[in-house]
Amino acid sequence: MKNVKGNLRRHRSEAIKEDIYLGILRMIMTNELRHGQRVIEEALAKTYHVSRTPIREALFSLEKDGIIERVHGCGARVATFTPDDVEQIYEVRKALECCALSKAVNNLAFTGLLQLKHDLEGVDKTTDANCSQRQKEVDLKLHKMIVDGSGNRRLISYYGNISLLTDSLKLMSYRDEEHAKEIGKQHSAITEALLRRDAEEADKLLRHHIEDGCRNAIEVFFKKHQSWSNEPIVGKRERR
């Protein structure tokens, strides 16, 4: 029972940190927090109704990913973040995932792939407002399956080190329900190729899928920077 409670606490703690990480990254992507602007822990703690500990943990992760920088005497502030940074992040992601896929093709269990196919078909038939969210969940599941399926401990570790950043950008690249459906079709095609153990086709589809995601993320970046006010909103949750 103690182990179960401990695991639940750790899971909640990680979920809170990820929510804060995504929120801060979104504010940077939408120009609410601009290059050189201070990120105030106390304001964020009030916004998220948490202590400063998870805020510091999220900022540490953002610093590790080059999004936040620490300046002596000034605390944490936003580092330069441009469309070039988005493109470079996706290039790293593509290199790691395609490398993982070459190993995973023959390692992935049919039962897991069939379940994923079933999940994708279920999302495709969904017409309610949860469709986009469910598509995002299956998205993360597919890519994690590919990376873990490589069996390469170092690759899995390297990918894990940037997964919070890549997953956050990935989720922000979803534009609307129609776009979510299109991404779902790409996921289904990749899954079908994996079921056939067609490494060449799966690699081609995965590369196209990641490159498409990169274009969408950059498009979101430009649109948000054009549409948001230049007035900074420090420590405020992203708009919906």
MDAnalysis code that builds the backbone (N, CA, C; Angstrom):
import MDAnalysis as mda
import numpy as np

u = mda.Universe.empty(720, n_residues=240, atom_resindex=np.repeat(np.arange(240), 3), trajectory=True)
u.add_TopologyAttr("name", ["N", "CA", "C"] * 240)
u.add_TopologyAttr("resid", np.arange(1, 241))
u.add_TopologyAttr("resname", ["MET", "LYS", "ASN", "VAL", "LYS", "GLY", "ASN", "LEU", "ARG", "ARG", "HIS", "ARG", "SER", "GLU", "ALA", "ILE", "LYS", "GLU", "ASP", "ILE", "TYR", "LEU", "GLY", "ILE", "LEU", "ARG", "MET", "ILE", "MET", "THR", "ASN", "GLU", "LEU", "ARG", "HIS", "GLY", "GLN", "ARG", "VAL", "ILE", "GLU", "GLU", "ALA", "LEU", "ALA", "LYS", "THR", "TYR", "HIS", "VAL", "SER", "ARG", "THR", "PRO", "ILE", "ARG", "GLU", "ALA", "LEU", "PHE", "SER", "LEU", "GLU", "LYS", "ASP", "GLY", "ILE", "ILE", "GLU", "ARG", "VAL", "HIS", "GLY", "CYS", "GLY", "ALA", "ARG", "VAL", "ALA", "THR", "PHE", "THR", "PRO", "ASP", "ASP", "VAL", "GLU", "GLN", "ILE", "TYR", "GLU", "VAL", "ARG", "LYS", "ALA", "LEU", "GLU", "CYS", "CYS", "ALA", "LEU", "SER", "LYS", "ALA", "VAL", "ASN", "ASN", "LEU", "ALA", "PHE", "THR", "GLY", "LEU", "LEU", "GLN", "LEU", "LYS", "HIS", "ASP", "LEU", "GLU", "GLY", "VAL", "ASP", "LYS", "THR", "THR", "ASP", "ALA", "ASN", "CYS", "SER", "GLN", "ARG", "GLN", "LYS", "GLU", "VAL", "ASP", "LEU", "LYS", "LEU", "HIS", "LYS", "MET", "ILE", "VAL", "ASP", "GLY", "SER", "GLY", "ASN", "ARG", "ARG", "LEU", "ILE", "SER", "TYR", "TYR", "GLY", "ASN", "ILE", "SER", "LEU", "LEU", "THR", "ASP", "SER", "LEU", "LYS", "LEU", "MET", "SER", "TYR", "ARG", "ASP", "GLU", "GLU", "HIS", "ALA", "LYS", "GLU", "ILE", "GLY", "LYS", "GLN", "HIS", "SER", "ALA", "ILE", "THR", "GLU", "ALA", "LEU", "LEU", "ARG", "ARG", "ASP", "ALA", "GLU", "GLU", "ALA", "ASP", "LYS", "LEU", "LEU", "ARG", "HIS", "HIS", "ILE", "GLU", "ASP", "GLY", "CYS", "ARG", "ASN", "ALA", "ILE", "GLU", "VAL", "PHE", "PHE", "LYS", "LYS", "HIS", "GLN", "SER", "TRP", "SER", "ASN", "GLU", "PRO", "ILE", "VAL", "GLY", "LYS", "ARG", "GLU", "ARG", "ARG"])
u.atoms.positions = np.array([
    [0.826, -1.211, 0.000],
    [0.000, 0.000, 0.000],
    [0.863, 1.265, 0.000],
    [1.952, 1.240, 0.802],
    [2.851, 2.388, 0.853],
    [3.476, 2.648, -0.512],
    [3.860, 1.542, -1.184],
    [4.463, 1.685, -2.514],
    [3.482, 2.281, -3.507],
    [2.221, 1.855, -3.415],
    [1.181, 2.373, -4.315],
    [0.990, 3.866, -4.096],
    [0.891, 4.271, -2.818],
    [0.714, 5.687, -2.502],
    [1.925, 6.500, -2.940],
    [3.109, 5.912, -2.755],
    [4.327, 6.596, -3.168],
    [4.379, 6.792, -4.670],
    [3.958, 5.767, -5.407],
    [3.935, 5.862, -6.872],
    [2.926, 6.892, -7.352],
    [1.776, 6.951, -6.673],
    [0.750, 7.930, -7.034],
    [1.245, 9.353, -6.797],
    [1.948, 9.548, -5.680],
    [2.495, 10.875, -5.382],
    [3.528, 11.284, -6.421],
    [4.400, 10.334, -6.794],
    [5.412, 10.631, -7.802],
    [4.770, 10.943, -9.148],
    [3.720, 10.181, -9.471],
    [3.019, 10.407, -10.746],
    [2.378, 11.795, -10.757],
    [1.737, 12.173, -9.656],
    [1.111, 13.494, -9.570],
    [2.166, 14.588, -9.654],
    [3.297, 14.361, -8.980],
    [4.374, 15.346, -8.986],
    [4.915, 15.549, -10.390],
    [5.104, 14.454, -11.129],
    [5.598, 14.549, -12.501],
    [4.574, 15.229, -13.404],
    [3.292, 14.908, -13.192],
    [2.231, 15.508, -14.005],
    [2.175, 17.019, -13.789],
    [2.331, 17.458, -12.544],
    [2.318, 18.885, -12.226],
    [3.505, 19.574, -12.881],
    [4.686, 18.949, -12.766],
    [5.890, 19.538, -13.368],
    [5.738, 19.656, -14.881],
    [5.179, 18.627, -15.509],
    [4.991, 18.644, -16.963],
    [3.987, 19.717, -17.380],
    [2.938, 19.891, -16.567],
    [1.928, 20.915, -16.855],
    [2.559, 22.301, -16.792],
    [3.417, 22.523, -15.802],
    [4.093, 23.813, -15.648],
    [5.080, 24.025, -16.787],
    [5.829, 22.984, -17.111],
    [6.799, 23.044, -18.218],
    [6.090, 23.442, -19.508],
    [4.988, 22.739, -19.813],
    [4.232, 23.012, -21.037],
    [3.671, 24.423, -21.022],
    [3.169, 24.859, -19.858],
    [2.596, 26.197, -19.745],
    [3.621, 27.290, -20.002],
    [4.820, 27.142, -19.407],
    [5.874, 28.143, -19.602],
    [6.344, 28.133, -21.051],
    [6.534, 26.943, -21.616],
    [6.968, 26.848, -23.011],
    [5.925, 27.478, -23.935],
    [4.647, 27.243, -23.626],
    [3.586, 27.838, -24.449],
    [3.636, 29.366, -24.376],
    [3.891, 29.913, -23.191],
    [3.973, 31.370, -23.056],
    [5.139, 31.933, -23.853],
    [6.231, 31.156, -23.935],
    [7.375, 31.599, -24.724],
    [7.061, 31.503, -26.210],
    [6.415, 30.398, -26.594],
    [6.045, 30.198, -27.999],
    [5.067, 31.270, -28.475],
    [4.193, 31.726, -27.578],
    [3.177, 32.718, -27.960],
    [3.606, 34.148, -27.666],
    [4.862, 34.300, -27.224],
    [5.431, 35.628, -26.991],
    [4.871, 36.326, -25.758],
    [4.205, 35.593, -24.893],
    [3.808, 36.177, -23.599],
    [5.045, 36.401, -22.749],
    [5.987, 35.487, -22.863],
    [7.293, 35.654, -22.234],
    [8.300, 35.809, -23.363],
    [9.006, 36.950, -23.371],
    [9.904, 37.241, -24.481],
    [11.370, 37.044, -24.089],
    [12.218, 37.016, -25.109],
    [13.648, 36.834, -24.903],
    [14.184, 37.830, -23.874],
    [14.881, 37.302, -22.877],
    [15.493, 38.141, -21.855],
    [14.584, 38.472, -20.691],
    [13.305, 38.140, -20.797],
    [12.357, 38.476, -19.728],
    [12.515, 37.528, -18.554],
    [12.431, 38.075, -17.364],
    [12.561, 37.258, -16.154],
    [11.355, 36.350, -15.980],
    [11.616, 35.166, -15.461],
    [10.553, 34.217, -15.121],
    [10.515, 34.153, -13.601],
    [9.429, 34.643, -13.040],
    [9.352, 34.826, -11.589],
    [8.681, 33.616, -10.935],
    [9.437, 32.917, -10.116],
    [8.956, 31.691, -9.477],
    [7.711, 31.938, -8.634],
    [7.723, 32.992, -7.853],
    [6.601, 33.267, -6.943],
    [5.306, 33.490, -7.722],
    [5.381, 34.229, -8.829],
    [4.183, 34.502, -9.635],
    [3.644, 33.210, -10.241],
    [4.554, 32.348, -10.734],
    [4.133, 31.079, -11.318],
    [3.542, 30.150, -10.269],
    [4.115, 30.170, -9.066],
    [3.600, 29.334, -7.981],
    [2.155, 29.723, -7.640],
    [1.862, 31.026, -7.659],
    [0.496, 31.488, -7.403],
    [-0.432, 31.097, -8.540],
    [0.066, 31.195, -9.753],
    [-0.748, 30.841, -10.915],
    [-1.153, 29.377, -10.890],
    [-0.202, 28.510, -10.570],
    [-0.463, 27.067, -10.600],
    [-0.901, 26.506, -9.244],
    [-0.986, 27.379, -8.251],
    [-1.441, 26.975, -6.917],
    [-0.585, 25.835, -6.363],
    [0.725, 26.014, -6.471],
    [1.666, 25.011, -5.970],
    [2.771, 25.728, -5.195],
    [3.597, 24.937, -4.529],
    [4.759, 25.509, -3.867],
    [5.800, 25.850, -4.939],
    [6.899, 26.444, -4.529],
    [7.919, 26.823, -5.506],
    [8.763, 25.630, -5.940],
    [8.639, 24.497, -5.239],
    [9.447, 23.323, -5.591],
    [9.163, 22.812, -7.001],
    [7.895, 22.509, -7.369],
    [7.651, 22.048, -8.735],
    [7.957, 23.112, -9.789],
    [7.852, 24.402, -9.411],
    [8.213, 25.475, -10.333],
    [9.708, 25.401, -10.628],
    [10.502, 25.228, -9.581],
    [11.958, 25.123, -9.765],
    [12.316, 23.906, -10.600],
    [11.611, 22.791, -10.357],
    [11.881, 21.566, -11.124],
    [11.584, 21.768, -12.606],
    [10.467, 22.433, -12.900],
    [10.112, 22.707, -14.296],
    [11.117, 23.655, -14.933],
    [11.543, 24.673, -14.186],
    [12.523, 25.629, -14.715],
    [13.872, 24.951, -14.942],
    [14.222, 24.014, -14.063],
    [15.473, 23.267, -14.249],
    [15.420, 22.469, -15.551],
    [14.273, 21.824, -15.813],
    [14.112, 21.060, -17.051],
    [14.177, 21.976, -18.261],
    [13.551, 23.146, -18.161],
    [13.583, 24.114, -19.262],
    [14.998, 24.651, -19.478],
    [15.730, 24.829, -18.386],
    [17.119, 25.280, -18.497],
    [17.966, 24.206, -19.176],
    [17.741, 22.969, -18.799],
    [18.475, 21.848, -19.396],
    [18.214, 21.774, -20.892],
    [16.992, 22.129, -21.300],
    [16.617, 22.083, -22.710],
    [16.939, 23.373, -23.460],
    [17.606, 24.315, -22.775],
    [18.043, 25.536, -23.439],
    [16.957, 26.576, -23.637],
    [15.836, 26.437, -22.930],
    [14.721, 27.380, -23.081],
    [14.826, 28.506, -22.058],
    [15.335, 28.167, -20.889],
    [15.530, 29.132, -19.800],
    [17.021, 29.199, -19.492],
    [17.492, 30.385, -19.101],
    [18.888, 30.508, -18.683],
    [18.956, 31.209, -17.338],
    [19.962, 30.849, -16.572],
    [20.178, 31.475, -15.265],
    [21.254, 32.543, -15.404],
    [20.952, 33.732, -14.912],
    [21.897, 34.838, -14.962],
    [22.204, 35.268, -13.531],
    [23.480, 35.328, -13.199],
    [23.882, 35.671, -11.833],
    [23.294, 37.026, -11.425],
    [22.580, 37.019, -10.323],
    [21.993, 38.244, -9.806],
    [20.647, 38.594, -10.413],
    [20.228, 37.849, -11.453],
    [18.948, 38.151, -12.113],
    [17.963, 36.989, -12.051],
    [18.422, 35.812, -11.662],
    [17.548, 34.649, -11.609],
    [17.327, 34.046, -12.986],
    [16.165, 33.427, -13.172],
    [15.856, 32.751, -14.441],
    [15.247, 33.734, -15.430],
    [15.653, 33.601, -16.688],
    [15.054, 34.427, -17.726],
    [14.965, 33.621, -19.017],
    [14.167, 34.110, -19.946],
    [13.930, 33.404, -21.201],
    [15.147, 33.515, -22.115],
    [15.617, 32.377, -22.595],
    [16.704, 32.377, -23.569],
    [16.108, 32.631, -24.960],
    [16.965, 32.861, -25.925],
    [16.489, 33.063, -27.294],
    [15.788, 31.797, -27.778],
    [14.587, 31.955, -28.350],
    [13.856, 30.804, -28.884],
    [13.199, 31.232, -30.178],
    [13.618, 30.621, -31.281],
    [13.171, 31.032, -32.606],
    [12.676, 29.814, -33.395],
    [12.106, 30.039, -34.583],
    [11.722, 28.908, -35.438],
    [12.894, 27.988, -35.768],
    [14.115, 28.552, -35.828],
    [15.295, 27.726, -36.068],
    [15.497, 26.723, -34.941],
    [15.203, 27.156, -33.705],
    [15.319, 26.254, -32.566],
    [14.306, 25.119, -32.687],
    [13.088, 25.457, -33.089],
    [12.041, 24.446, -33.283],
    [12.502, 23.423, -34.312],
    [13.040, 23.925, -35.428],
    [13.491, 23.026, -36.499],
    [14.617, 22.114, -36.023],
    [15.560, 22.662, -35.270],
    [16.676, 21.862, -34.773],
    [16.208, 20.779, -33.807],
    [15.236, 21.120, -32.967],
    [14.687, 20.139, -32.021],
    [14.039, 18.988, -32.784],
    [13.298, 19.314, -33.820],
    [12.650, 18.269, -34.621],
    [13.667, 17.437, -35.395],
    [14.778, 18.038, -35.802],
    [15.826, 17.288, -36.488],
    [16.426, 16.235, -35.561],
    [16.656, 16.629, -34.304],
    [17.180, 15.682, -33.316],
    [16.172, 14.577, -33.065],
    [14.915, 14.973, -32.917],
    [13.869, 13.983, -32.686],
    [13.782, 12.991, -33.838],
    [13.816, 13.496, -35.075],
    [13.712, 12.620, -36.249],
    [14.882, 11.639, -36.303],
    [16.084, 12.145, -36.024],
    [17.262, 11.277, -36.071],
    [17.151, 10.147, -35.051],
    [16.723, 10.484, -33.832],
    [16.620, 9.471, -32.778],
    [15.495, 8.472, -33.059],
    [14.329, 8.985, -33.456],
    [13.192, 8.086, -33.668],
    [13.395, 7.163, -34.867],
    [13.968, 7.693, -35.943],
    [14.187, 6.849, -37.118],
    [15.257, 5.794, -36.847],
    [16.245, 6.167, -36.047],
    [17.251, 5.191, -35.631],
    [16.590, 4.111, -34.777],
    [15.725, 4.531, -33.861],
    [15.020, 3.578, -32.997],
    [14.123, 2.665, -33.818],
    [13.443, 3.233, -34.823],
    [12.504, 2.449, -35.622],
    [13.208, 1.298, -36.347],
    [14.427, 1.551, -36.839],
    [15.149, 0.504, -37.564],
    [15.386, -0.718, -36.695],
    [15.510, -0.505, -35.386],
    [15.700, -1.617, -34.450],
    [14.366, -2.178, -33.971],
    [13.364, -1.275, -33.866],
    [12.086, -1.664, -33.267],
    [11.193, -2.481, -34.193],
    [11.369, -2.325, -35.508],
    [10.477, -2.981, -36.467],
    [10.276, -4.460, -36.159],
    [11.351, -5.158, -35.882],
    [11.253, -6.604, -35.628],
    [11.102, -6.953, -34.152],
    [11.111, -5.930, -33.290],
    [11.005, -6.180, -31.849],
    [9.600, -5.972, -31.296],
    [8.830, -5.110, -31.948],
    [7.515, -4.751, -31.414],
    [6.547, -5.937, -31.479],
    [5.864, -6.167, -30.370],
    [4.916, -7.283, -30.295],
    [3.670, -6.980, -31.106],
    [3.165, -7.986, -31.804],
    [1.958, -7.815, -32.597],
    [0.781, -7.387, -31.721],
    [0.722, -7.938, -30.502],
    [-0.407, -7.606, -29.621],
    [-0.437, -6.113, -29.305],
    [0.740, -5.538, -29.056],
    [0.812, -4.112, -28.763],
    [0.431, -3.269, -29.960],
    [0.893, -3.684, -31.147],
    [0.565, -2.947, -32.365],
    [-0.918, -3.055, -32.705],
    [-1.482, -4.252, -32.508],
    [-2.907, -4.434, -32.773],
    [-3.758, -3.594, -31.819],
    [-3.326, -3.499, -30.558],
    [-4.043, -2.668, -29.597],
    [-3.964, -1.202, -30.005],
    [-2.778, -0.801, -30.478],
    [-2.604, 0.575, -30.935],
    [-3.500, 0.853, -32.134],
    [-3.573, -0.109, -33.060],
    [-4.443, 0.028, -34.230],
    [-5.900, 0.170, -33.794],
    [-6.295, -0.636, -32.811],
    [-7.659, -0.569, -32.273],
    [-7.923, 0.805, -31.649],
    [-6.947, 1.321, -30.914],
    [-7.087, 2.640, -30.283],
    [-7.248, 3.730, -31.344],
    [-6.444, 3.627, -32.404],
    [-6.509, 4.619, -33.473],
    [-7.855, 4.585, -34.182],
    [-8.366, 3.390, -34.414],
    [-9.676, 3.256, -35.069],
    [-10.775, 3.836, -34.181],
    [-10.633, 3.639, -32.874],
    [-11.614, 4.180, -31.938],
    [-11.607, 5.694, -31.930],
    [-10.412, 6.292, -31.977],
    [-10.312, 7.751, -32.002],
    [-10.869, 8.294, -33.312],
    [-10.603, 7.585, -34.398],
    [-11.066, 8.036, -35.717],
    [-12.587, 8.118, -35.784],
    [-13.258, 7.247, -35.025],
    [-14.720, 7.233, -35.025],
    [-15.307, 8.244, -34.035],
    [-14.452, 8.831, -33.226],
    [-14.919, 9.783, -32.226],
    [-15.300, 11.108, -32.865],
    [-16.417, 11.634, -32.457],
    [-16.878, 12.919, -33.016],
    [-17.047, 13.986, -31.932],
    [-16.793, 13.617, -30.682],
    [-16.993, 14.599, -29.608],
    [-15.761, 15.490, -29.451],
    [-15.841, 16.384, -28.468],
    [-14.780, 17.372, -28.254],
    [-13.498, 16.751, -27.726],
    [-13.547, 15.489, -27.285],
    [-12.356, 14.836, -26.742],
    [-11.477, 14.201, -27.812],
    [-11.902, 14.279, -29.068],
    [-11.174, 13.622, -30.150],
    [-9.712, 14.063, -30.205],
    [-9.479, 15.371, -30.175],
    [-8.115, 15.892, -30.274],
    [-7.257, 15.421, -29.112],
    [-7.819, 15.448, -27.892],
    [-7.066, 15.015, -26.715],
    [-6.725, 13.539, -26.801],
    [-7.663, 12.722, -27.234],
    [-7.418, 11.283, -27.364],
    [-6.383, 11.000, -28.450],
    [-6.411, 11.807, -29.511],
    [-5.424, 11.645, -30.576],
    [-4.027, 11.966, -30.054],
    [-3.926, 12.976, -29.215],
    [-2.636, 13.340, -28.624],
    [-2.098, 12.204, -27.751],
    [-2.993, 11.564, -26.994],
    [-2.585, 10.461, -26.120],
    [-2.050, 9.281, -26.928],
    [-2.736, 8.956, -28.026],
    [-2.280, 7.858, -28.880],
    [-0.980, 8.244, -29.576],
    [-0.842, 9.506, -29.927],
    [0.378, 10.030, -30.546],
    [1.577, 9.719, -29.646],
    [1.499, 10.119, -28.389],
    [2.597, 9.892, -27.450],
    [2.870, 8.405, -27.271],
    [1.807, 7.610, -27.245],
    [1.928, 6.161, -27.063],
    [2.692, 5.523, -28.216],
    [2.368, 5.905, -29.448],
    [3.024, 5.342, -30.624],
    [4.510, 5.650, -30.626],
    [4.863, 6.900, -30.410],
    [6.271, 7.279, -30.482],
    [7.082, 6.680, -29.340],
    [6.480, 6.581, -28.176],
    [7.170, 5.937, -27.053],
    [7.381, 4.453, -27.354],
    [6.384, 3.818, -27.972],
    [6.489, 2.405, -28.326],
    [7.654, 2.167, -29.283],
    [7.805, 3.057, -30.252],
    [8.889, 2.931, -31.225],
    [10.250, 3.068, -30.548],
    [10.394, 4.097, -29.723],
    [11.686, 4.343, -29.063],
    [12.023, 3.212, -28.095],
    [11.066, 2.838, -27.254],
    [11.309, 1.754, -26.297],
    [11.556, 0.432, -27.011],
    [10.892, 0.250, -28.168],
    [11.035, -0.994, -28.911],
    [12.409, -1.196, -29.520],
    [13.215, -0.124, -29.556],
    [14.562, -0.248, -30.109],
    [15.443, -1.144, -29.243],
    [15.141, -1.173, -27.937],
    [15.953, -1.960, -27.018],
    [17.323, -1.356, -26.760],
    [17.571, -0.178, -27.304],
    [18.859, 0.499, -27.141],
    [18.784, 1.413, -25.919],
    [19.437, 1.021, -24.841],
    [19.318, 1.755, -23.576],
    [19.799, 3.194, -23.692],
    [20.898, 3.393, -24.402],
    [21.431, 4.752, -24.528],
    [20.515, 5.629, -25.367],
    [19.993, 5.082, -26.463],
    [19.081, 5.848, -27.305],
    [17.827, 6.215, -26.520],
    [17.290, 5.236, -25.784],
    [16.093, 5.487, -24.966],
    [16.376, 6.589, -23.948],
    [17.558, 6.550, -23.359],
    [17.944, 7.551, -22.363],
    [18.087, 8.931, -22.995],
    [18.762, 9.006, -24.158],
    [18.933, 10.289, -24.842],
    [17.576, 10.879, -25.225],
    [16.701, 10.013, -25.735],
    [15.371, 10.481, -26.128],
    [14.588, 10.945, -24.896],
    [14.744, 10.210, -23.806],
    [14.064, 10.586, -22.572],
    [14.495, 11.948, -22.071],
    [15.764, 12.294, -22.320],
    [16.289, 13.579, -21.863],
    [15.636, 14.769, -22.562],
    [15.140, 14.558, -23.780],
    [14.515, 15.664, -24.508],
    [13.022, 15.430, -24.742],
    [12.490, 14.346, -24.178],
    [11.100, 13.981, -24.470],
    [10.097, 15.020, -23.975],
    [10.380, 15.658, -22.835],
    [9.450, 16.660, -22.318],
    [9.351, 17.831, -23.299],
    [10.481, 18.207, -23.874],
    [10.505, 19.299, -24.841],
    [9.840, 18.884, -26.153],
    [10.231, 17.724, -26.693],
    [9.666, 17.285, -27.971],
    [8.173, 16.993, -27.853],
    [7.768, 16.375, -26.744],
    [6.346, 16.076, -26.556],
    [5.531, 17.356, -26.410],
    [6.090, 18.358, -25.736],
    [5.381, 19.625, -25.559],
    [5.178, 20.322, -26.896],
    [6.229, 20.362, -27.719],
    [6.104, 20.967, -29.043],
    [5.117, 20.185, -29.905],
    [5.178, 18.861, -29.770],
    [4.292, 17.990, -30.544],
    [2.827, 18.293, -30.223],
    [2.512, 18.402, -28.941],
    [1.131, 18.643, -28.533],
    [0.653, 20.038, -28.940],
    [1.578, 20.991, -28.966],
    [1.198, 22.352, -29.351],
    [0.991, 22.487, -30.857],
    [1.489, 21.516, -31.630],
    [1.372, 21.614, -33.085],
    [-0.013, 21.185, -33.588],
    [-0.850, 20.626, -32.681],
    [-2.222, 20.274, -33.067],
    [-3.024, 21.557, -33.258],
    [-3.611, 21.716, -34.452],
    [-4.329, 22.966, -34.739],
    [-5.813, 22.886, -34.416],
    [-6.472, 21.822, -34.875],
    [-7.915, 21.700, -34.683],
    [-8.315, 20.241, -34.869],
    [-9.624, 19.977, -34.811],
    [-10.129, 18.608, -34.923],
    [-9.770, 17.980, -36.269],
    [-9.899, 18.764, -37.327],
    [-9.605, 18.251, -38.658],
    [-8.129, 17.860, -38.776],
    [-7.283, 18.708, -38.216],
    [-5.851, 18.419, -38.241],
    [-5.538, 17.183, -37.407],
    [-6.228, 17.032, -36.274],
    [-6.035, 15.851, -35.426],
    [-6.389, 14.577, -36.199],
    [-7.441, 14.650, -37.002],
    [-7.848, 13.500, -37.820],
    [-6.757, 13.152, -38.836],
    [-6.160, 14.176, -39.437],
    [-5.101, 13.949, -40.419],
    [-3.889, 13.295, -39.766],
    [-3.543, 13.753, -38.572],
    [-2.428, 13.148, -37.842],
    [-2.765, 11.695, -37.518],
    [-4.024, 11.448, -37.189],
    [-4.462, 10.089, -36.906],
    [-4.251, 9.164, -38.093],
    [-4.498, 9.682, -39.314],
    [-4.278, 8.877, -40.516],
    [-2.796, 8.543, -40.680],
    [-1.948, 9.499, -40.355],
    [-0.506, 9.255, -40.433],
    [-0.091, 8.184, -39.423],
    [-0.645, 8.276, -38.217],
    [-0.344, 7.264, -37.191],
    [-0.789, 5.875, -37.645],
    [-1.975, 5.813, -38.239],
    [-2.509, 4.527, -38.699],
    [-1.624, 3.919, -39.781],
    [-1.140, 4.758, -40.704],
    [-0.282, 4.271, -41.789],
    [1.037, 3.730, -41.235],
    [1.599, 4.434, -40.253],
    [2.851, 3.974, -39.630],
    [2.624, 2.645, -38.918],
    [1.515, 2.546, -38.189],
    [1.192, 1.313, -37.451],
    [0.995, 0.142, -38.403],
    [0.320, 0.373, -39.512],
    [0.098, -0.694, -40.508],
    [1.436, -1.180, -41.072],
    [2.345, -0.251, -41.349],
    [3.658, -0.623, -41.873],
    [4.439, -1.435, -40.841],
    [4.314, -1.068, -39.584],
    [4.992, -1.815, -38.516],
    [4.402, -3.221, -38.377],
    [3.095, -3.332, -38.528],
    [2.454, -4.654, -38.471],
    [2.941, -5.553, -39.603],
    [3.251, -4.956, -40.751],
    [3.760, -5.729, -41.893],
    [5.261, -5.957, -41.785],
    [5.891, -5.359, -40.785],
    [7.346, -5.423, -40.612],
    [8.050, -4.823, -41.829],
    [7.419, -3.782, -42.392],
    [7.969, -3.108, -43.566],
    [8.801, -1.920, -43.080],
    [10.081, -2.167, -42.837],
    [10.955, -1.150, -42.266],
    [11.111, 0.074, -43.169],
    [11.250, -0.165, -44.475],
    [11.456, 0.946, -45.410],
    [10.239, 1.862, -45.461],
    [9.050, 1.282, -45.544],
    [7.832, 2.085, -45.601],
    [7.579, 2.798, -44.274],
    [7.807, 2.101, -43.175],
    [7.590, 2.706, -41.859],
    [8.530, 3.890, -41.650],
    [9.787, 3.736, -42.091],
    [10.761, 4.819, -41.960],
    [10.328, 6.028, -42.787],
    [9.892, 5.792, -44.018],
    [9.452, 6.885, -44.891],
    [8.265, 7.622, -44.288],
    [7.305, 6.867, -43.781],
    [6.103, 7.466, -43.190],
    [6.429, 8.237, -41.912],
    [7.337, 7.687, -41.097],
    [7.705, 8.351, -39.849],
    [8.426, 9.668, -40.133],
    [9.335, 9.645, -41.098],
    [10.055, 10.872, -41.455],
    [9.078, 11.951, -41.928],
    [8.150, 11.564, -42.800],
    [7.156, 12.519, -43.300],
    [6.311, 13.066, -42.146],
    [5.925, 12.187, -41.234],
    [5.092, 12.564, -40.096],
    [5.806, 13.586, -39.200],
    [7.076, 13.346, -38.919],
    [7.829, 14.253, -38.055],
    [8.098, 15.575, -38.767],
    [8.425, 15.519, -40.055],
    [8.653, 16.747, -40.831],
    [7.374, 17.579, -40.916],
    [6.238, 16.922, -41.057],
    [4.950, 17.610, -41.083],
    [4.686, 18.270, -39.730],
    [5.014, 17.551, -38.654],
    [4.852, 18.107, -37.312],
    [5.723, 19.330, -37.107],
    [6.936, 19.297, -37.657],
    [7.847, 20.439, -37.558],
    [7.256, 21.657, -38.259],
    [6.735, 21.467, -39.458],
    [6.118, 22.582, -40.191],
    [4.938, 23.171, -39.420],
    [4.145, 22.295, -38.831],
    [2.986, 22.764, -38.058],
    [3.418, 23.560, -36.834],
    [4.452, 23.063, -36.150],
    [4.938, 23.743, -34.943],
    [5.477, 25.127, -35.286],
    [6.215, 25.228, -36.397],
    [6.750, 26.527, -36.812],
    [5.620, 27.468, -37.229],
    [4.612, 26.913, -37.896],
    [3.453, 27.717, -38.293],
    [2.732, 28.263, -37.067],
    [2.566, 27.412, -36.056],
    [1.936, 27.849, -34.804],
    [2.764, 28.957, -34.171],
    [4.090, 28.778, -34.183],
    [5.008, 29.774, -33.607],
    [4.792, 31.139, -34.262],
    [4.788, 31.183, -35.585],
    [4.616, 32.446, -36.301],
    [3.244, 33.060, -36.062],
    [2.200, 32.223, -36.115],
    [0.840, 32.735, -35.928],
    [0.655, 33.340, -34.541],
    [1.155, 32.639, -33.534],
    [0.999, 33.124, -32.164],
    [1.753, 34.424, -31.958],
    [2.957, 34.523, -32.520],
    [3.742, 35.738, -32.344],
    [3.103, 36.922, -33.060],
    [2.377, 36.658, -34.135],
    [1.721, 37.735, -34.865],
    [0.430, 38.181, -34.189],
    [-0.260, 37.231, -33.539],
    [-1.594, 37.528, -33.019],
    [-1.620, 38.003, -31.575],
    [-0.568, 37.693, -30.813],
    [-0.603, 38.074, -29.396],
    [-0.110, 39.507, -29.196],
    [-0.622, 40.116, -28.165],
    [-0.182, 41.467, -27.817],
    [1.272, 41.434, -27.376],
    [1.964, 42.556, -27.544],
    [3.360, 42.641, -27.102],
    [3.477, 42.868, -25.603],
    [2.353, 43.095, -24.945],
    [2.404, 43.301, -23.500],
    [2.693, 41.992, -22.798],
    [3.774, 41.928, -21.978],
    [4.107, 40.684, -21.285],
    [3.102, 40.351, -20.189],
    [2.812, 39.056, -20.042],
    [1.923, 38.591, -18.983],
    [2.712, 37.571, -18.180],
    [3.405, 38.033, -17.166],
    [4.322, 37.174, -16.440],
    [3.582, 36.345, -15.404],
    [3.820, 35.038, -15.420],
    [3.243, 34.159, -14.413],
    [1.781, 33.859, -14.622],
    [1.239, 34.200, -15.790],
    [-0.175, 33.966, -16.037],
    [-0.347, 32.742, -16.901],
    [-1.327, 31.915, -16.613],
    [-1.560, 30.700, -17.405],
    [-1.852, 31.061, -18.844],
    [-1.462, 30.154, -19.762],
    [-1.715, 30.393, -21.175],
    [-3.199, 30.504, -21.450],
    [-3.566, 31.293, -22.439],
    [-4.962, 31.424, -22.816],
    [-5.420, 30.174, -23.520],
    [-6.686, 29.916, -23.440],
    [-7.261, 28.727, -24.092],
    [-7.930, 29.141, -25.395],
])
